[in-house]
């Protein structure tokens, strides 16, 4: 109410995402990752876990960074539970009597790892509920940030609720290139075509060419869904 105070909202150079352990059976399959991503309702997460203070992310870069392009949304996975289930069928899974998905006696589910930093507990609970709604049960494990970093570099998780804060699109090279596996690439994702693009993007001095490189790289990354960007 104090007119001498101006309140402004700013978009951070950060992205919160749901990651999949691409080195683990089941989660190393593109259709499985895509299916789980289609089960995620980002608007519900922002409403229930953030009190409305967040912007749904449809790309791997926030709008504040060079390389962001809203047109990339078409390559990602929006909220579509029916599509999620149809992809699981395509991947060879069948619904069992208890509503879970199984293939060759193996049930789809796992452990969702995140830190104790707020509001991760609430976000994780909402994600757990959304995945349960399509028949996928996940157990939430919360550790302090140092323990999460250790567990992820050792591959001791199935799903990961995590974030980055960075001021350049080279963050994709840091977090998703093959050379950074067991380091900052916590989800163990690897794609040689994406690697080549991200390496070029780190060296390209022409701003226009650089933006195109990151556009092309994100087309691959969003389609293969090692992360589902949340907000």
C-alpha positions in Angstrom: 0.0 0.0 0.0 3.0 2.3 0.4 3.1 4.3 -2.9 6.9 5.0 -2.4 7.5 1.3 -2.9 7.4 -0.2 -6.4 7.0 -4.0 -6.6 8.3 -5.7 -9.8 8.2 -9.2 -11.0 11.3 -10.5 -12.7 11.9 -13.7 -14.6 15.0 -15.5 -13.3 17.8 -17.0 -15.5 16.8 -20.4 -14.2 14.7 -23.5 -15.1 13.2 -26.2 -12.8 12.9 -29.5 -14.5 12.0 -33.2 -14.1 14.9 -35.3 -15.3 15.0 -39.0 -16.2 18.0 -41.3 -15.5 18.8 -42.1 -19.2 21.3 -44.8 -18.1 18.6 -46.9 -16.4 16.5 -49.6 -18.1 13.0 -48.3 -19.0 14.1 -44.6 -18.5 16.7 -45.1 -21.2 13.7 -45.4 -23.7 12.5 -42.3 -25.5 8.9 -43.4 -25.5 8.9 -44.0 -21.8 10.4 -40.6 -21.1 7.9 -38.9 -23.4 5.0 -40.8 -21.8 5.9 -39.6 -18.3 6.4 -36.1 -19.6 2.9 -36.1 -21.1 1.5 -36.9 -17.7 2.9 -33.7 -16.2 0.5 -30.8 -15.7 2.7 -27.7 -15.3 -0.2 -25.3 -14.6 -1.3 -27.5 -11.7 2.3 -27.5 -10.3 2.4 -23.7 -10.5 -1.0 -23.3 -8.9 -0.6 -25.8 -6.1 3.1 -25.7 -5.3 4.0 -22.1 -6.1 0.9 -20.1 -5.4 0.8 -19.0 -9.0 4.3 -17.4 -8.9 5.9 -19.1 -11.8 5.8 -19.4 -15.6 5.3 -22.8 -17.3 8.4 -23.8 -19.3 7.9 -25.3 -22.7 11.5 -25.2 -23.8 14.9 -25.9 -22.1 15.8 -22.3 -21.8 14.0 -19.5 -19.9 12.8 -16.5 -21.9 15.6 -14.4 -20.5 18.4 -16.3 -22.3 19.6 -16.1 -25.9 18.4 -19.2 -27.7 14.9 -19.2 -26.2 12.3 -19.6 -28.9 8.6 -20.2 -28.1 8.2 -22.1 -31.4 10.1 -25.0 -29.9 7.1 -25.8 -27.8 5.9 -28.1 -30.7 8.7 -30.5 -30.1 8.0 -31.0 -26.4 5.4 -32.9 -24.5 2.4 -30.9 -23.2 -0.1 -32.2 -20.7 -1.9 -35.1 -22.4 -2.6 -38.2 -20.2 -4.3 -40.1 -23.0 -1.1 -39.6 -25.1 1.0 -40.8 -22.2 -0.9 -44.1 -22.0 -0.9 -44.7 -25.7 2.9 -44.2 -25.8 3.3 -46.8 -23.0 1.2 -49.2 -25.1 3.5 -48.5 -28.1 6.5 -49.2 -25.9 5.1 -52.7 -25.1 3.6 -52.0 -21.7 0.2 -53.3 -20.6 -2.0 -52.2 -17.7 -2.3 -54.7 -14.9 -5.2 -55.3 -12.5 -3.9 -52.7 -10.0 -3.7 -50.0 -12.7 0.1 -50.1 -13.0 2.0 -50.6 -16.3 4.1 -53.8 -16.7 6.2 -55.3 -19.4 7.8 -58.7 -19.2 7.0 -58.8 -15.5 8.7 -55.4 -14.8 6.6 -52.6 -13.4 7.1 -49.0 -14.5 7.9 -46.8 -11.5 10.8 -45.7 -9.4 12.4 -43.2 -7.1 12.0 -39.4 -7.5 15.0 -37.7 -6.0 15.1 -34.1 -5.0 16.7 -31.8 -2.4 15.1 -30.5 0.8 15.0 -27.0 -0.7 11.5 -25.5 -0.7 9.2 -25.8 -2.5 10.6 -29.1 -3.8 8.7 -31.2 -1.4 5.3 -29.8 -2.6 6.4 -30.0 -6.3 7.5 -33.6 -5.8 4.2 -34.5 -4.2 2.2 -33.0 -7.1 4.4 -34.8 -9.6 3.9 -38.1 -7.7 0.1 -37.6 -7.9 0.1 -36.8 -11.6 2.2 -39.8 -12.4 0.0 -42.0 -10.2 -3.0 -40.8 -12.2 -1.7 -42.6 -15.3 -0.7 -45.7 -13.3 3.0 -44.9 -12.5 4.0 -45.0 -8.9 7.0 -43.1 -7.7 8.6 -42.9 -4.2 9.9 -39.5 -3.2 13.4 -39.2 -1.7 14.6 -35.9 -0.3 18.2 -35.3 0.6 20.3 -32.2 1.2 21.8 -30.7 -2.0 25.3 -32.2 -1.6 23.8 -35.7 -1.1 21.6 -35.3 -4.2 24.6 -34.2 -6.3 26.5 -37.3 -5.1 23.6 -39.6 -5.7 23.0 -38.3 -9.2 26.7 -38.5 -10.3 26.5 -42.2 -9.1 23.3 -42.8 -10.9 21.3 -43.7 -7.8 17.9 -42.4 -8.8 15.2 -42.9 -11.4 13.7 -39.4 -11.7 15.1 -36.1 -10.6 13.5 -32.8 -9.6 16.3 -30.3 -10.1 17.1 -26.8 -11.4 19.8 -24.7 -13.0 20.6 -21.0 -12.8 22.8 -19.7 -15.6 23.1 -16.7 -17.9 24.0 -18.3 -21.2 22.5 -21.1 -23.4 25.8 -23.0 -23.1 24.1 -24.3 -19.9 22.7 -27.1 -22.2 26.2 -28.2 -23.0 27.1 -28.2 -19.3 24.0 -30.2 -18.3 23.2 -32.5 -21.3 26.4 -33.2 -23.2 27.9 -36.7 -23.2 31.3 -35.3 -21.9 29.6 -34.1 -18.7 28.0 -37.5 -17.7 28.8 -38.3 -14.1 29.6 -34.6 -13.6 27.0 -31.9 -14.4 25.0 -34.1 -16.8 23.1 -35.7 -13.9 20.7 -37.6 -16.1 23.4 -39.4 -18.2 21.8 -38.4 -21.5 23.9 -38.9 -24.6 23.2 -38.0 -28.2 26.1 -37.5 -30.6 24.1 -35.1 -32.9 23.2 -32.9 -30.0 26.7 -33.1 -28.6 28.1 -31.7 -31.9 25.6 -28.9 -32.0 26.2 -27.9 -28.4 30.0 -27.9 -28.9 29.6 -25.7 -32.0 27.3 -23.4 -30.0 29.9 -22.9 -27.3 32.4 -21.7 -30.0 30.3 -19.8 -32.4 30.9 -16.0 -32.3 28.2 -15.0 -34.8 25.1 -14.3 -32.7 22.5 -15.2 -35.4 24.3 -18.5 -36.2 24.6 -19.3 -32.6 20.8 -18.9 -32.0 20.1 -21.3 -34.9 22.5 -23.9 -33.4 20.7 -23.8 -30.1 17.3 -24.0 -31.8 18.4 -27.1 -33.6 19.9 -28.7 -30.5 16.7 -28.0 -28.5 14.6 -29.7 -31.2 16.6 -32.9 -30.5 16.6 -32.5 -26.7 12.9 -31.7 -26.4 11.9 -34.6 -28.7 14.0 -37.1 -26.8 12.9 -35.7 -23.4 15.8 -36.3 -21.0 14.1 -33.5 -19.1 10.6 -32.3 -18.9 11.0 -28.5 -18.3 8.5 -27.5 -15.6 8.8 -23.7 -14.9 
